[in-house]
């Protein structure tokens, strides 16, 4: 896989940040919260606003992801936020 990027709207139910299959060796995912008002919470498929890593408005985070892992995002109940991501092979 070459470098991949995209945008998606995260809501109050867990959303898969990247949907391409992860191959042997893993990837690094850079996520930016484009919202100017709301946080996005990152973790595995059962992420909640209470259990996720808080990505505050405008913040950027780099996450190394193994082939058997996936990164999900969620917002507080009743809200949404747009994120952009960039994925590179490690």
C-alpha positions in Angstrom: 0.0 0.0 0.0 1.3 3.5 -0.9 0.6 6.5 1.3 -3.2 6.9 1.7 -5.1 9.8 3.1 -8.7 10.8 3.5 -11.4 12.5 5.6 -14.4 11.3 7.5 -17.0 12.5 9.9 -16.9 10.9 13.3 -20.2 10.7 15.3 -21.2 9.3 18.6 -21.0 5.6 17.5 -17.5 4.2 16.8 -16.2 4.8 13.3 -13.3 3.0 11.7 -10.7 5.6 10.9 -9.0 3.6 8.1 -10.6 0.7 6.3 -7.8 -0.6 4.1 -6.5 -4.0 5.2 -3.3 -3.7 7.2 -0.5 -5.8 5.8 2.5 -7.5 7.5 4.7 -4.9 9.1 2.0 -2.5 10.3 1.3 1.1 9.5 1.6 4.5 11.1 -1.7 6.6 11.1 -1.6 10.3 11.5 -5.0 11.7 12.6 -6.0 15.4 12.8 -9.2 16.6 14.4 -10.5 19.3 12.0 -13.3 20.4 14.4 -13.0 23.8 15.9 -15.3 22.9 18.7 -15.4 19.1 19.6 -12.9 16.4 20.7 -12.6 13.0 19.0 -11.8 10.0 21.2 -9.6 7.2 19.7 -9.1 3.6 20.6 -10.3 0.1 19.5 -13.7 -0.9 18.1 -15.4 -0.4 21.5 -14.2 3.1 22.0 -16.3 5.6 24.0 -15.9 9.2 25.0 -15.0 7.9 28.5 -12.5 5.2 27.4 -10.8 6.8 24.3 -7.7 8.9 23.9 -8.9 12.5 23.6 -7.8 14.2 20.4 -8.8 17.8 21.1 -10.0 20.3 18.5 -7.3 20.9 15.9 -4.9 18.4 17.5 -2.8 15.9 15.6 -1.7 12.4 16.8 0.6 9.7 15.3 -0.4 6.1 16.0 1.6 3.0 15.1 -0.8 0.2 14.2 0.0 -3.5 14.0 -1.5 -5.7 11.2 -4.1 -7.2 13.6 -5.2 -3.8 15.1 -7.6 -1.1 13.9 -8.2 2.5 15.0 -11.7 3.8 15.7 -13.0 7.3 16.7 -16.1 8.6 18.4 -17.4 11.9 19.7 -19.5 12.9 22.7 -23.2 11.9 22.4 -25.1 14.0 19.9 -22.1 15.6 18.3 -19.9 15.0 15.2 -16.4 16.1 14.1 -14.5 15.8 10.9 -11.0 14.2 11.0 -8.4 13.7 8.3 -5.8 10.9 8.2 -2.6 9.9 6.5 -1.4 6.3 6.5 2.1 5.2 5.8 3.7 1.7 5.9 6.2 1.2 8.7 
